[in-house]
Amino acid sequence: MRSMANTDVPYELYYWPEIPGRGEFVRLLLEATGTPYRDVARLPEAQGGGYPAIKRVLASDDGLPPFAAPVLKHGDLRIAQSALILHWLAPRVGLCPPDERGRLAAHQLQLTITDFLAEAHDVHHPIAVSLYYEDQKPESARRARCFVAERLPKFLGYFERVLRVNGGQHAVGAGPSYVDLSLFQVMAGLAYAFPRATGKLRPTLPHLTALHDRIAALPALAAYFASPRRLPFNQEGVFRHYPELDDAE
């Protein structure tokens, strides 16, 4: 995967420095294509990074204010929302179908992934994001039962069908795209957050499983995964592991 980006103007990613979260979907595209970028909030505060960098970009009134991170800056352009960032960035770094129909299909799939991420997050925060998990454990347990029994197989079954209909190798088009990277991240996140539930479904997901393994073995990404740039899943991000939720039935 080779970048076709204009490297004269740097890409700057603004996302929370301690979690992979939604920012990781953008990082994967940049890393897979070898596109130079600055992960601004992971720089020391003395170099303009840290949490103050996120606060500055979200508080800026220069143009349309972003609602939340991630935010990508490129020159005087500023884009928020992971799916929109990927929709704009992927054609510029060479990891998107070349035709309009293919680009729209990729964007449609990425928006469906966005929906799934919201549902996965709401398993451990079904009442309010301002409350700790411990403040909503009974509601989380009830939500987890529905997620594991209904929503998890529904979404993963859909993504498996998308791969099968498209020939089994890629989600959209004849070659790799950013959607393949995003599906990899979904499967990796679920393996962390819901290892038992995902393991039970894996025999029914041969294309998704194979896609995950292929992406993990890509040389550029294998090097990234072995580096400190790759943030581990933890109990602060979208995917969080609570054994009692994984065991919900």
ABEGO torsion letter per residue (X at the ends): XBBABBAABBBBBBBBAABAEAAAAAAAAAAAAGBBBBBAAABBAAAGBEAAAAAAAAABABEBBBABOBBBBBEABBBBEAAAAAAAAAAAAGBBBABAAAAAAAAAAAAAAAAAAAAAAAAABAABAABBAAAAAAAAAAAAAAAAAAAAAAAAAAAAAAAAAAGGABABEABBBAAAAAAAAAAAAAAAABAAAAAAAAAABAAAAAAAAAAAABAAAAAAAABAABBBBBAABABBBBAAAAABX
